[in-house]
Amino acid sequence: MSSAFEVRGGNRLKGEIVPQGAKNEALQIISAVMLTPEKVTITNIPDIVDVNLLIELLGDAGVKINRISRDTCEFQADNVDLKYLEGPEYKKKSGKLRGSVMIAGPLLARFGRAFIPKPGGDKIGRRRLDTHIIGFQNLGARFVYDADDNYFRLETDTGGLKGTYMLLDEPSVTGTANIVMAAVMASGVTTIYNAACEPYLQQLCKMLNRMGARISGIGSNLLTIEGVKYLGGCEHSMLPDMIEIGSFIGLAAMTQSEITIKNAGVEHLGIIPEKFRQLGIQIDIRGNDIYIPSQDSYEIQTFLDGSILTISDHPWPGFTPDLLSIVLVVATQAKGSVMIHQKMFESRLFFVDKLIDMGAQIVLCDPHRAVVIGLGRQHALRGITMSSPDIRAGVSLLIAALSAEGKSIIQNIDQIDRGYQYIDERLRNLGADIKRV
């Protein structure tokens, strides 16, 4: 497979684009099929590396998989091979994919044991598993860490998991999802306070309830789960990917393009459209579509007292950290200045050196904060050769390259393919000059 994009920037794009199914939802929902021996049908699955790797892992572990179409799959976990999940092949394969940790909750709930490799995925600083492990311990699981293999082994007593009250130390989305999946079949009542309440987690809880779970408080940070003995099959459709939608809004602004994002799941986007409006981007919501008109310029708002705007990440319903890289890039061509404060992950702003090489004016204050001084299009960015450090930075650099003068080469695009399906093909349909080399 090609490992670089060659991009010639400066084209104004035009047309309609449909966002893929949500990557972060898919990893949770597909893991949940392990909770039942019955058939589960899932639609709007994104055709991306991370999700396909998880589906492959489940298939290797004995789950029957029937891929009906590119975005629809039937799963049936009626003959799971637990020996495979303890073996070296699973350790090697699952270590490449951070999302594989999501299988642990369902395995603990249904079989009383689970295995977690040290996580792979993005190079964006430490990403702890403490919330997952402590949650499982609260439910009565024991864990052993094998330092030689970088491997966690979890198991329950003969009585299985037991419901309890827990206060999470952080509203981790994957941590909450994993604990919820473990708790749905625990005996008694589990109460999770400071739970994540992202739309993806709400989707998981609604799906589990359709399978026979009893979860209340969905959409809040206080979840109550009455354990049940058995879960059945169901059908589920993914939400559109809000990170893709934010990326396309940013792309339209940077390239002065007129783009309509179709079927955008507008009611689930929370504060995202408002944050882009704060950068001066015109956004017209038409039913379930988002229309971004071609804008020659956009101006960053200030706070009411005239001080510089700060955009920071915050647990839902605050602004998602996955879009801060996009906001930072978009601000480089705005009029005005903005402070970007990435609270959740270290190292996620370290891609700004590439933007500075392209001519952007950015001051990196520390690993968590950067000040962007918008050039108001006085100087276009210039194309360079660069490498993608993680999924979101990779797409941010791609947006920068599409707006820049001249040719850019983006290497290590495997990172982009992990999160965005056929991104080059879909952008070409809008008029972008992009090819794999």
Beta strands, then each sheet from edge to edge (+ up, - down):
strand 1: 4-8
strand 2: 14-17
strand 3: 39-43
strand 4: 64-69
strand 5: 72-76
strand 6: 113-117
strand 7: 142-146
strand 8: 151-155
strand 9: 165-167
strand 10: 189-193
strand 11: 214-216
strand 12: 222-226
strand 13: 234-237
strand 14: 258-261
strand 15: 284-286
strand 16: 289-292
strand 17: 309-312
strand 18: 335-341
strand 19: 362-366
strand 20: 369-375
strand 21: 385-387
strand 22: 407-411
strand 23: 433-436
sheet 1: 21+ 22+ 1- 23+
sheet 2: 2+ 14+ 16- 15+
sheet 3: 4+ 5- 3+ 13+
sheet 4: 6+ 8- 7+
sheet 5: 9+ 10+ 12- 11+
sheet 6: 17+ 18+ 20- 19+
end
